[in-house]
Amino acid sequence: MSRQPVIALLGRPDAPTDAVEEYCRYLGEALFAEDFNLSIERVAWDESGWTRAASALRRRATGWRGAWVLVQYTALAWSARGFPLRFPRILKTLKAAGARVGVVFHDIEPFTGRRLIDRVRRRAQLHVMRKALRLSDAVVFTVPMEKISWVKRQAAKGRFIPVGANLPASGEAASGKGVSTGGKLSVAVFGITGGPSGSREIENIVEAVRFAASRVGDLRLIVLGRNSQSAEAQLKDRLRDSTVELHVLGVLPGEDVVRTLSVSDVLLFVRGPISSRRSSAIAGIACGLPVIAFEGPETAAPITEAGLALFSPGKKGDLKDVLLRVLEDEHYRTSLAQRSWLAQRQYFSWHVIAARYAELLRTES
């Protein structure tokens, strides 16, 4: 039996890594076992301009009649400044060509901000997201629909499918727990936000690990992923005269990320509230780690089934206390790791995610 073709359609790539493209690549590999053949295409508006890009899409779309095209939505993939007003035209072009159109929302809510430009941008994004919901044949949300402010009722065409970790064979990483790290407990941080938000994250990370090291002895802090190298100088300066051994690894191939996380003891996630669309947090779950994080509007099952140790950002010193408890209490740490391992198998493995996509694509065909 021949495999059914599926196209993942992306906008401009992100840099230095493109998490959405990685998502599509791992999804495609898993969908192969479900008798789907997923290929990745882009609308290269950032290179050739929108007029040429739209013409090129119309030509390519003639060959996609009857096939599913899963259009990946983030606001900045379809607009340099977050005004993705041309996005609905992409969907109309695909429908005119006879394709089945699905939209995968990686951005679930519009951007925040208090300035006038922020409010205008938010209105533009809400308009586009609602229109995309109306135009599509199916929609995938990466957080539960009841957690999405602008989806007022359960859309019949909407499905909730969490993201997976953009890592190879990550579910097997828990078997590496026996690897020695020189007797030191290791705290991993996978990705730091750039700009002022990143500086606040660094302050939170440093305060917590310095406090924990003062109680449990020498600690190893491993920082990898986006913006880790640009944060290195600030981390070194803030950790001077501490017993924390700092390792800044930068952006690594997926295999090296798995290797690094699998020999760590805990993942510290402070980039934002924990959510089923946070692939960098799910990387810790996939590697069988306890994940220290905080709740937010998108926090709900199944992410809450994993080994989360939650802290309250509004409670002074709470992050320090939670990290110390995880590091000091080996039984608690092991129980959290086991919960992450089970949640990975049940909800976040690419095999499970692909099966849910396959059900959607077959049901709606």
N, C-alpha and C positions, 0 to 999 in steps of 0.2 A: 504494500500500500504506500503510495507516495505521500510525503508530508505536506501538510497544508501551509502555504506561505503566509507569513505575517511580517509586516514592515513596522519597525520602530522609527518614527520620524522625529528628529531632533532639530533644534535651532542652533544658534552659535555655540561653540564649545566653551567650557569653563577652563581656567588655568590656575595653577599648574597641573591639577588633576580634574577630570570631569566625572563627578560621581554619577551623573545620570547616564553617561555613556557606559560606565562600568556596570551600572545596574542593568542596562539593556543587554550587555554582553553576557553577564552571568545568567540573566533570565533566559536568554536565547539558548545557552548551553543546556539549561535544565528543561526547556520546552522541547528540545530535540527528542527526549525520551517520551514526550507526550504526543509525538507525531506532528509537531509543528516545526517549521523552518523559519526562524526569525532572522531578518537581515536589517542592518542599521543604515538609515539614510539621513541626510541633513538638508535643510533649507539654508543655503550659504548666503544669507542676506547680508551678513557682516563683511563678506569678501566682495560680492558682485553687486550689491545694492538690491533693494526690494523688487524693482521692476524685472531685472534679469532673473533673480531667484524665483519669483513667482512664475515667470514663463517656463523656466526649467522644471519647476514642480508640475505644471500642467502637462508638459511632455512626458515626464516620468509616470505621472499618475494614470495615463492611459493604459499602462500595463498592469495596473493594480485593481482593475475591475473585479469585484467580488471578493477581494482579499481584505483582511483586517489591516488597518493602518492605526497603530497605537501612537498617538501624538503626545510627546512628553512635554508637560507644561511646567516651566518656571518663568517668572516674569522677565528675568534678565536674559533668558535664552532667546526671547523674541523681541527684546527692546534693550538698547544700551543703557537707558535710564529708568527702566521699569515701567514704561507705558506701552504694554503689548497690544496696542489697538489693532494691529494687523493680524493678530492671531486668529480671529474668527474667519478671516478671508482664507486662511490655510484650510480650515475645516470645510468651508464651502467649496473650495477647489477640489478637494478630495471627494466630497459627496457628488459633485457634478460629474466626476470621472467614474462614478459607480463603485467606489470603495466603501467598505464598512468602516466607520470612523469611531475609534475609541480615544478618549483623552485620559492620560495618567497625570493626576495632579500631585506633583512633588512639592510645590508651594500650595499650602492648604488655605492660608489666610493672606489677605493683602498686607503690604508692608505697613509698619507702624511709623509714628513720628508726629510731631506737633506743629511743624511749620506749615505754612500755606501750601507749599509744593508737595509736602507729604500727604496732606488731606486730598489734594487734587489727584495725586498718584493713586491713593487708596481707592478713590471713587472710580478711577479708570480701570484699575485691576478688578474690582468687584463687578463692574459692568462686563468686562471680558470673561471672567470666570462664569458668571451666570449665563452669558450668551453661549459659551462653550458647552455648558451643561445642556442647554436646549438643543443645540445643533448636533450633538454627538449621538451615536447609536448606543454607546456604552461608556461608562465613566468608572475609573478606578481611583479611589481615594486611599491615601497611605496612612490615614488615621480614621478611627471610627466616625461614621457620619454624624452621630449625635454630638460629637465634639466640635463640629464645624459651624461657625456662627452664621454663615450666609446660606446654608442648606437648611431651610426652615422645616421641610418635611422630608421623610425618607424617600429619596428619588428612586423610582423603580429601576431605572437604568444604572444606578450607582452600586458599586461593590467596594467593600473595604478589603484591601490586601496590603499587609505591612511590607516594608522593604526588608531585604536581607542584607547581610554584611557583604561588602564588595571585596571578598577575600576568597581565595581558592581553598577548597576542602576545609573550610574553617571549622566545621563541626567536629573534625577529628582532632583539633588542637588540644583538647583537654587531656589527651593521652601524654602530652609533653610535660605534665606538672612535676614529674620527678627530676627534671633537669636541674642541676645545682646552679645557684646564683651566688655562691660564695658565702652563704649563711645570712645574707642581708635580705630583708623584705623589700619587694620592688613595687612601686606605685607607677602605673603607666598613665600617660595623658596622650590621647590620640586626637590631635588637631587643636589649634587655638584660633580664635577669631582674630582678624586683623583690626587695626585701628584702636580707638579708645576702649572698645569692648574687650579687645584682647589684653590690654593693660590691666583692666579690672580682673579678668580671669587669672592673669599671672599673679596678681596680688593675692587672690583667694587661694590659688594653688600653693604658693610659697608659704603663706601663713599657716595653712593646714599641715603641710609636710614638715615644716620647721617644728611645729608643736608636737607632731607625732614622733619625730626623731628625738626630741628631748625626753620622751617617755619610754620609747621602745629601743632606743639605741640607733645605730647607724641604719640609714635607709638609702635605697637607690630610687631616684626619680628618673624615669625614662619618658622623654617627650619626643613624639614623632608625628608625622603628618603635616598638613598644611600649616604654614606660618610658624612652624616650630623653630626653624633656623633663625628667622627674624626676631624671635623671642629670646634667643640664647643669651645675648648680652645682658638683658634685663634679669633673666633667671639667675645667671651667674652672680650678678651684683647683689641681688636680694638674698641669695643663699650663701654668700660669703660668711665665714666664721660659723658655719653650721656643720652638722655631721651628715648632711645629705650629699650623697654622691650623684652628681648630675650627668646624664647622658642625653644629648640632643642628636637625633638621628635623621631629621629631615623627612622628605617624602621618599618612601621605600616601595619596592615592588611588593605585590600582595603576599608572596611567599615569605618575605622577610618580616612583614607586619604580623603574620600568623606566628612565626617563630618568636618574635619579640613579645607579643601579648601572651603566648602560651606559657612563657616562663615568668610572667609577672604574677603578682598576688592580688592586685585589685586595679580596676580602671576607675580613674577619677574623671567624671564628666561634668564640666561646669559651663559648657558653651551655651546652654539654654535648658529649658525644661525637658525632661526625658519624654520620649515620644516614639511611637512605632514607625516614624519616618526618619529617625536619626540614625543613619547607617553607621556613623562613627561610634555611637553608644552600643549599637547592636553588634559591632565588631567584638566588643568585650564579652557580650553574652555568647556570641558564636564561639569564642575561645574559652568558654567555661569560667569566666571571671565574675566575682562580685562587682557590681557597678554602683558607685556612689554618685548620686544625682539628686536633683530636686524636681518636685511636681510642678505641673503647669496645666493650662486649659486642655492640652491634648493628651495628658497622661491618663491612660485607661488600659484595660485588658486588650491584647495579651501581654503588653510590655510589663504590666504589673505582676505577671506570673514569673518573671525572671528574678534573679537574685539581686534585687535592688536594696541598697541601704540609703534611705532617703534623708536628706537634711533640709532644713528650712532656711532659705537665704535671708529672711527677715529676722532670724533669731541669732543674735551675736554669738559667735563661737561655735555654732552648731555643726558646721562643716568639720572643724577641728575635732570635735567630740565624736562624730560619726566615723571619721577616718581612724581615729585612735581605737575605737571599739572593734572595728573590722580587723585592724592589724594585731591587736592584743589578744583577741578571742579566736583561737584557731578553730574551735568547733563551729562558731558562728560563721567564720569565713568559709569553712568547708561546706556548710549547709547552703550558703548563698551561691557558692560555685556550682553545687549540684542543681539548684533551682535554675540557674542560667543554662546549664547543660541540657536539662529537660525542656526548657522553653525553646531553646534552639531547635531541638528535634521536633517539637510539636508545632511550632509556629513560624520560625524564622529561617529554616533551611530552604535553599533554593528548590529542592525537590517539592516541598510542601507549597511554596509560593507558586511554582510552575503548575502544580496540579489545580490550584485555585484559578489561575489564568486560563488553563485549558477548559475548565468547567464553564467559565464565562464565555470563552470564544465558541465553544460547541453549543451552548444554550442559545446564544444570540445569533447563531448562523442560520 
